[in-house]
Amino acid sequence: MIYDFHAHIYPEKIAARAVEGVGHFYQLPMAADGTAETLLRLGKPAGITNYIVHSVATGAKQVRSVNDFISEEMEKYPEELIGFGTLHPDYEDLLGELERIEQLGLRGLKLHPDSQQFFVDDKRMYPVYDYLQGRLPLLVHCGDYRFDYDHPRRVRKILDDFPRLELIAAHFGGWSVFDVAVEYLQDKNCYMDCSSSIMFIGKRRALELIRLYGSHRLVFGSDYPMWNPALELSVLEGLGLTAQELDDMLYRNAERILKK
């Protein structure tokens, strides 16, 4: 089993526009069209068997439709896709939608405070984090030198306030502020993914970070459609990790988080 723990997918009718928007946000070329079909096609030759898929509600009005879409894609590809839902702090019934997320069969929650424009430690989200404790994992985009929405110190506060929350801090805990993340998250009880990171920090530093945090805390993620999942997997496999470290990152930790 190989799990890609960080993949975005979009409905075919809006995928091109959504992918263009993400590329503009990060000023980076995108590798694929953002559909689930392309994700599976790209990952299959590399042996990737499962994908944790999600999308972002940039406003409260999108929450239900995004969650419905992810659920529908899971039904289309039940063997490969594991869906995470979305929320937005402006949504009027956060806990009600969390219950519906569970009823839809979604297996966790994904937040992207930068693109959703809210502080991850916003008190409006505290009932959500409390609800998730012991029930569903939370995958959070973390870090960006341009913003303060999900700075590692804010993520640390969430972990301090909700010690039973199973949180996966994306991008080694702090995209573009990787070393700052070490300061705040090295000693915290959380997982991390390695998506959208190695190409920026280099292979040597990536290997150092994996061993600094411990492979028991890391999961593989491609950040599709920004990157090709097969190529991202080959980069990870070329770092010089031990077989045990790779197994941790490719399936053991993912299955622990998902409680399969």
C-alpha positions in Angstrom: 0.0 0.0 0.0 1.2 3.5 -0.8 -0.9 6.5 0.4 -0.7 10.0 -1.1 -2.0 11.9 1.8 -2.3 15.3 0.2 -4.2 15.6 -3.1 -6.6 18.3 -4.3 -9.4 17.4 -6.8 -12.0 19.6 -8.5 -15.2 19.0 -10.6 -14.3 18.7 -14.2 -16.4 21.8 -15.2 -14.4 24.1 -12.9 -11.1 22.3 -12.7 -9.3 24.4 -15.2 -10.3 27.6 -13.4 -9.5 26.2 -10.0 -6.0 25.0 -11.1 -5.3 28.3 -12.7 -6.2 30.1 -9.4 -3.9 27.9 -7.4 -1.1 28.5 -9.8 -1.6 32.2 -9.6 -1.7 32.1 -5.8 1.7 30.4 -5.6 3.2 31.8 -8.8 4.0 28.3 -9.9 3.2 26.2 -13.0 0.8 23.4 -12.3 1.5 19.8 -13.3 -2.0 18.5 -14.0 -5.6 19.4 -14.6 -6.9 18.7 -11.1 -9.4 15.9 -11.9 -9.6 12.6 -10.0 -9.2 10.7 -13.3 -5.9 12.3 -14.0 -4.7 11.8 -10.5 -5.3 8.1 -10.7 -3.8 7.9 -14.1 -0.6 9.6 -13.1 -0.2 7.7 -9.8 -0.9 4.2 -11.0 2.4 3.5 -12.8 4.2 4.4 -9.5 2.2 2.0 -7.5 0.3 4.6 -5.5 -2.8 2.8 -4.3 -4.8 5.3 -2.2 -5.2 9.1 -2.2 -6.5 11.4 0.6 -8.4 13.9 -1.5 -9.9 17.2 -0.6 -10.8 20.7 -1.9 -11.1 24.1 -0.3 -14.2 26.1 0.5 -13.0 29.7 0.0 -16.4 30.9 1.3 -19.2 29.6 3.5 -21.5 29.1 0.5 -19.2 26.5 -1.0 -18.9 24.2 2.1 -21.8 21.8 1.3 -21.2 21.6 -2.4 -17.5 20.8 -1.9 -18.3 18.1 0.7 -20.9 16.6 -1.6 -18.5 16.6 -4.5 -15.7 14.8 -2.5 -18.3 12.2 -1.3 -19.4 11.6 -4.9 -15.9 11.1 -6.1 -15.3 8.6 -3.3 -18.3 6.7 -4.5 -16.9 6.7 -8.1 -13.5 5.4 -6.9 -14.2 3.6 -3.6 -11.0 1.5 -3.8 -8.6 4.5 -4.3 -10.1 7.7 -2.9 -10.4 8.6 0.8 -12.1 11.9 1.2 -11.6 14.7 3.7 -14.3 17.4 4.1 -14.0 21.1 4.3 -15.4 23.9 6.5 -15.2 27.6 6.7 -15.5 29.7 10.0 -18.3 31.8 8.5 -20.5 28.7 7.9 -23.5 29.0 10.1 -23.7 25.4 11.4 -20.2 24.1 11.8 -21.0 21.2 14.1 -24.0 20.2 12.0 -21.9 20.1 8.9 -19.2 18.0 10.7 -21.9 15.5 11.6 -22.9 15.5 7.9 -19.3 15.0 6.9 -19.2 11.8 8.9 -22.6 10.7 7.5 -21.2 11.2 4.0 -18.4 8.8 4.8 -15.6 11.4 4.7 -12.7 10.4 6.9 -11.3 13.7 8.1 -11.2 17.5 7.7 -8.9 19.7 5.6 -8.4 23.4 6.1 -6.3 25.9 4.2 -6.4 29.1 6.3 -4.3 31.1 3.8 -6.7 30.8 0.9 -9.7 30.8 3.2 -8.4 33.9 5.0 -8.8 33.1 8.6 -6.5 32.5 11.5 -6.2 28.8 12.3 -6.5 29.6 16.0 -9.6 31.7 15.5 -11.9 30.9 18.5 -14.8 30.3 16.1 -13.1 27.1 15.1 -12.5 25.8 18.6 -15.8 23.9 18.8 -14.7 22.2 15.5 -11.3 21.1 17.0 -13.0 19.9 20.1 -15.5 17.8 18.1 -12.6 16.3 16.0 -10.7 15.1 19.1 -10.8 11.3 19.1 -13.1 11.2 16.0 -11.5 12.5 12.8 -8.0 13.7 11.8 -7.4 17.3 10.7 -5.1 18.1 7.8 -4.0 21.8 7.9 -2.0 23.8 5.4 0.8 25.4 7.5 3.2 28.2 6.8 3.7 30.9 4.2 6.2 33.8 4.5 3.6 36.1 3.0 0.8 35.5 5.6 0.2 34.9 9.3 -3.0 32.8 9.1 -1.4 29.4 9.8 2.0 30.3 11.2 3.6 27.4 13.1 3.1 29.3 16.4 -0.6 29.3 15.8 -0.6 25.6 15.0 1.3 25.0 18.2 -1.4 26.9 20.1 -4.1 24.6 18.6 -2.0 21.5 19.7 -1.6 22.9 23.2 -5.3 23.6 23.6 -6.5 20.3 22.0 -4.0 17.6 23.1 -6.2 14.8 21.7 -6.5 16.3 18.2 -4.9 14.2 15.5 -3.4 17.0 13.4 -1.3 16.6 10.2 0.7 19.8 9.6 1.2 20.1 5.9 4.5 20.9 4.2 6.8 19.9 7.1 4.7 22.1 9.3 5.6 25.4 7.6 5.7 26.0 3.9 8.5 28.5 3.0 9.2 28.8 6.8 10.5 25.3 7.3 13.1 26.1 9.9 10.6 28.3 11.9 8.3 25.2 12.0 11.1 23.2 13.7 11.2 25.8 16.5 7.5 25.5 17.2 6.6 21.9 16.3 9.6 19.7 16.9 8.4 18.7 20.3 4.7 18.6 19.6 2.4 15.7 19.2 1.4 16.0 15.6 2.0 14.4 12.2 3.4 16.2 9.1 3.4 15.7 5.4 6.3 16.4 3.0 4.2 17.8 0.2 5.4 20.9 -1.8 8.6 21.0 0.2 11.6 18.9 -1.1 11.9 20.9 -4.3 12.3 24.1 -2.3 14.6 22.9 0.5 16.6 20.3 -1.4 17.1 16.6 -0.8 19.7 16.9 2.0 17.6 19.3 4.1 14.5 17.1 3.5 16.3 14.1 4.8 17.5 16.0 7.8 14.0 17.2 8.6 12.5 13.7 8.3 15.1 12.4 10.7 14.8 15.4 13.0 11.0 14.9 13.4 11.2 11.2 13.0 9.7 9.1 10.2 7.0 7.9 12.6 5.5 11.5 12.3 5.7 11.9 8.5 3.4 10.9 5.6 3.9 11.2 1.9 1.9 13.8 0.0 2.1 15.1 -3.6 0.0 18.2 -3.4 -1.5 17.2 -6.8 -2.3 19.0 -9.1 0.6 21.2 -8.3 2.9 18.3 -8.8 2.9 14.9 -10.4 2.4 12.2 -7.7 4.6 9.7 -9.4 7.5 12.1 -9.7 7.1 13.3 -6.1 7.2 9.7 -5.0 10.4 9.0 -6.9 12.0 12.1 -5.3 11.1 10.8 -1.9 12.4 7.4 -2.7 15.7 8.9 -3.9 16.5 10.6 -0.5 18.3 7.7 0.9 15.7 6.7 3.5 15.8 3.3 5.1 13.1 0.7 4.2 11.5 1.3 7.6 11.4 5.1 7.2 9.8 4.7 3.8 7.3 2.2 5.1 6.4 4.7 7.8 5.8 7.5 5.4 4.1 5.6 2.6 1.6 3.5 4.6 2.1 2.8 8.3 1.4 6.3 9.5 -1.4 6.9 7.1 -3.1 3.7 8.3 -2.6 4.7 11.9 -4.1 8.1 11.2 -7.1 6.6 9.3 -7.4 3.8 11.9 -7.7 1.2 9.1 
